Amino acid sequence: MNYSSRLGLNYLGFLAFVGLLAMIEQASGAGLWMGYVFPFFTIAVYASIGVICRTLEIGEYYVAGAAACPRSSTAWPPPPTG
């Protein structure tokens, strides 16, 4: 599956999700629960991405463009000193 078709499926999925929420809101009125659906959905999507794209090599994690733990010839985490 190429990039364009995956992107299109993502757009369609998002539009279907928003459309479903709009239909539910029209049928039952705005509820407090709808305010919780969007943050939960966002967290669930990011968690899914993290699980799908997980890496088992600790040196592959990056924070702000730099490695979270520098690569070295010693074991990570380093043994305590003293």
C-alpha positions as CSV (number, residue, x, y, z in Angstrom):
1,M,0.0,0.0,0.0
2,N,1.6,3.3,-1.0
3,Y,1.6,6.5,0.9
4,S,-1.3,8.2,-0.9
5,S,-3.7,5.4,-0.3
6,R,-2.7,5.1,3.4
7,L,-3.1,8.9,3.8
8,G,-6.5,8.7,2.1
9,L,-7.6,5.9,4.5
10,N,-6.5,8.0,7.5
11,Y,-8.6,11.0,6.2
12,L,-11.6,8.8,5.6
13,G,-11.3,7.2,9.1
14,F,-11.0,10.6,10.7
15,L,-14.0,12.0,8.8
16,A,-16.1,8.9,9.7
17,F,-15.2,9.4,13.3
18,V,-16.2,13.0,13.3
19,G,-19.4,12.2,11.4
20,L,-20.3,9.5,13.9
21,L,-19.8,11.9,16.8
22,A,-21.9,14.5,14.9
23,M,-24.8,12.0,14.4
24,I,-24.6,10.9,18.1
25,E,-24.7,14.6,19.2
26,Q,-27.7,15.3,17.0
27,A,-29.6,12.3,18.3
28,S,-28.9,12.7,22.0
29,G,-27.7,16.3,22.5
30,A,-24.4,17.5,23.6
31,G,-23.2,15.5,26.6
32,L,-20.3,15.8,29.0
33,W,-19.0,12.4,27.7
34,M,-18.2,13.9,24.3
35,G,-15.6,16.1,25.9
36,Y,-13.8,13.0,27.1
37,V,-14.0,11.2,23.8
38,F,-11.6,13.4,21.9
39,P,-8.7,13.4,24.4
40,F,-9.2,9.6,24.9
41,F,-9.2,9.0,21.2
42,T,-6.0,11.1,20.7
43,I,-4.2,9.3,23.5
44,A,-5.3,5.9,22.1
45,V,-4.1,6.8,18.7
46,Y,-0.7,7.9,20.0
47,A,-0.4,4.8,22.2
48,S,-1.2,2.6,19.2
49,I,1.5,4.3,17.2
50,G,3.9,3.6,20.0
51,V,3.0,0.0,20.2
52,I,3.1,-0.6,16.5
53,C,6.4,1.3,16.0
54,R,8.1,0.2,19.2
55,T,11.8,-0.4,19.1
56,L,13.7,-2.9,21.3
57,E,17.0,-1.1,21.0
58,I,17.3,1.7,23.6
59,G,19.8,3.6,21.5
60,E,17.1,4.2,18.9
61,Y,15.1,6.6,21.1
62,Y,15.4,10.3,20.3
63,V,14.4,13.4,22.2
64,A,14.4,16.7,20.4
65,G,16.7,15.3,17.7
66,A,19.3,13.9,20.0
67,A,19.7,10.4,21.3
68,A,18.0,9.9,24.6
69,C,20.8,7.8,25.8
70,P,24.2,8.2,24.0
71,R,25.6,5.2,22.3
72,S,28.7,3.9,23.9
73,S,30.6,0.7,24.2
74,T,29.5,0.3,27.8
75,A,26.3,-1.2,29.0
76,W,23.3,1.1,29.6
77,P,22.5,2.1,32.3
78,P,26.0,2.5,33.6
79,P,26.8,0.8,36.9
80,P,26.6,3.0,40.0
81,T,29.9,4.6,41.0
82,G,31.1,4.8,44.6
